[in-house]
Amino acid sequence: MNTPAYRQVAAELREAIESGEYSEGAVLPKLEELAQRYGIAKQTAREAVAELESEGLVEAVRRRGTLVRPVPARHRLTRARQVFRDERGYYFDPTAQPWVALEQPTVGWGPAPRDVAPLLGVRPGEEVLIRDRVMGDPDTREPKQLATSYLPAPLSRGTRLAERDTGPGGIYDLLEAMGHGPLQWQEGYSARMPSPREAERLGLAKGVPLLRIVRPTTSPAGAVLEINDTRMSAEAFEIGSSITRHPSAQGDH
């Protein structure tokens, strides 16, 4: 199936935004300029920009044009979490423990996304190791989540971290074997609209947002070793936790 022209243009613009070529607050070329640059009709250019707008990457500002939206600051609500372990290695959610990789992981080098780069301590667009997986039900083969790991190039280049098969226990066992453990983790929860590729891979209906869990992995000294970006259907999953009484809430009132 041929990808529509407006989606091809949207994909190139999206990549330029994520790599930092168009920084926060930058103005995208006018529709006429995009049409001329890509050899498309003005209406096709309009559809490409509309797709980016629906994803929350850009916004139309009167008398200024279409601007790249800044990544908003987030306030974290800390929840008590645990890390578990089985014969395959560490995992973070008993619900997801039975899930397996539905296809071979994609491993390669590319720019750190603009909202991941500061968490990883690299410049937007700087090359990092990217490990991408689709996880799902081993019986039905239904995709449940997308999990992408970003690792700094100096840490991972020339090591087994950059190989498709990292051995028993995956990258976390390997990082600890490399002398970076015991590893520590934090998690942040947010939501956003999926890209067309993400929606396709997860089988999302139009308008269904992603539930996003971003988990930095750090060494005992606080060095960031990896950022894991997990995305799943916000229609199918929610974050839950038990509530216990703080000492201030004990007793009769």
N, C-alpha and C positions, 0 to 999 in steps of 0.2 A: 504494500500500500504506500503510495507516494504521500509524503508529508506536505500539507498545504503550505503555500508560499508564506502566508502570514505567520505560521508557526515557525518556519525556518528563520525568518527575520527576527521574530520574538526570541528564539533560542540564542541567536548571535548577540542581540542586545542584552539578554539576561546574563550571558557569559561575560560580556563587557562590564556589566554592573558588578557582578560577583567578584571579578578579578581586580576591581578598583579602577578600571579604565574610565568609567563614569563614577566619580566619587559622590558621596552624600551631598545633596543640594545641587549637583550638576544638572544642566539643562540638556535634554536629549535633542538631537537635530529635529527640525521641523518636519512635518509630514512630507512636504514637497522635497526636502533634502533626502529623506529616507527613500522616497520613491525613486529618485534619481540614482542614489547610491546603489540600490539593490535591483534596479530595473523592474520595478513593480508599479502597479497603479496606486494612486493616492489612497483609495479606499482600502487596499490591502495593507498599506502602511498603518492606516488608522486601526485596523483590526489587530495588527501586531502590538501596537502600543496599548490597545484596550486589554489585551491578554495580560500584559505586564501590570497594568493597573488593577486588574481583577486579582492578581497575586499579591498586591500590596507593595510592589517594588517601586512604582512611580506614582505620581499624582499630578493632575492638571491644575495649574495655578493661573488664575486669570491675569493676563498681561505679562506673564513671565514664561509660560510654556509648560512643558512636561518635565517635572523635576524628579530626580532620584530621591526617594524617601529615606530619611535617616533611620538607622536601626534604633528603636526606642530603648531607653534604659528600663531594666526590669527589676522589680522588687521580689526577692525570693521569700517564699513561705517555707520554712524548714520543717520537714517531717522526719520522724524517726524511721530509718531504713536499715536493712541488714544486707550483707552480701553472703551468698550461699556457695556451696561447692559440691559437685558430683564428679563422676569419673571423667567427664569431659572438661572440667575446669570450673572457673568462677561463673556464677550467674546472679542476677539481681532481682528476679521476680519469679516466684514459684509458678505463677500462671504460665509464664513463657518457658519454663524449664523443659517441657517436652518438645518444643519447636526445634526444627533443624534448618540448615541452609538448603533452600530449594534448588539452588544452582551453584556452580563454582563461583567463589568470590571474585570480584573484580579488583585487581590490585594495580595501581599505577601512580604516576606523579602528576600533580596538577596544582592550581592555585588554591590557597585556603579561602573559603567563602568569607565575605566581609564581616559577618557576625561571629565567625569561628576564629578568625585570625587573632583578635585581641585576647581571646581566652587561651589560645595556644602560645601567645607571646611572639607572634610573627607579624610581618607587615601584610596588609591586604594584597592579595595577588601573589605572595611569596610561595614558591613551590614547596609542597609538603607531600608526604606519602598518604595516599588515600586507599583505604580498604573498604569495599562496599559489598553488603550482603543483603539478600532477601530471605527472611526467616518465615517459616510457616508450619502448618500441620503436616506431619510426616505421612499421614494416611490419606487425607483428602487433597494434599498438595495445595491447599488454599493459602495464599500469602497473608501474613499477619502483620509484619513490620519490616521496615527498611532500617538497616543499621549501618552507619558509615563511621569509620574511625579515621581520624586525622592525626598524623604523627610528624614531629619536626624532622626535617631532612638530616641534620647532623646526627640525630639519635639513631635513625633507621637506615640510612643509606649504607649499602654494603653488608647488611646484616640479614639474618633470617626473617626479620620483621617485614622485609620487602618481598619475601617469597610468598607464593600462593598458599603453600602448606607450611604453617609455622610450628607444626608438631603438636604433641599432646598438650592440652591445656590452653592452646591458642596464644595470643599475643601477651596476655597477662602473666602466664607462667614464664614465657620467654623473657619479658621485661624483668621479672624477679630473678631469673637465672642469669641475666646480664648484670645483676648487682644493683638494681634500682628499687628493690623492695625493702620492707613490706609496702605494697601499694596502698594508696588511700583514695577514696572517692567522695565526690559530692554530686548532687543532682539538682537540676533546675527544670521546671515545667513551664511550658508555654504552648501556644497554638498559632497556626498560620494556615493560609490556603496552600494547597499543593501545587507544584508545577504540573504541567500536562504529563510529563514522564512519571512523576510520583503517583499521580492519580491512576495512570494506566497500570503501573506495576502492582498497586494495591487494589485495583478494581473499584475505585471510589466513584460514587455517583457525583454528578455535577453539583457543586455547592457544598460538599462535605469537607470540612477542614481537617487538618492534621493535628493530632495530639503529639507534641514534641517533647522528648526528654533529652536534655543535653548533660552529659556526665564527664567532667574532667577527671583524669587519672593523674595523681601526683605521687612523687617520691616522698619519703619521710622529711626531706629537706624543703619540700614545697615546690620542687621543679615540676612543671606541667609536662607530662610524658605523652599524653594522648587526650583527644577530645572525641567522645563517642556521641553521635547525633542519631537518636532513634526516633523514627516517625511511624505513626500508626493512625488508623481511622479514629477520629474523635467521636464518630457516631457509634462505634463498636466498643470503645474502651474509655475508661475514666480512671483517674487516680483516686485511690481510696486509702484510708488509714484509720486505725482504731483511735478512740479518744479516751484518755484516762484523766482522772482528777488531779489537778495540781494541789499541793498542800493548802493553798489559799482557798480552795473550793471544798475542803473537807468539813464535815460536821453539819450541824443543824443551823438554819438561818431563819 
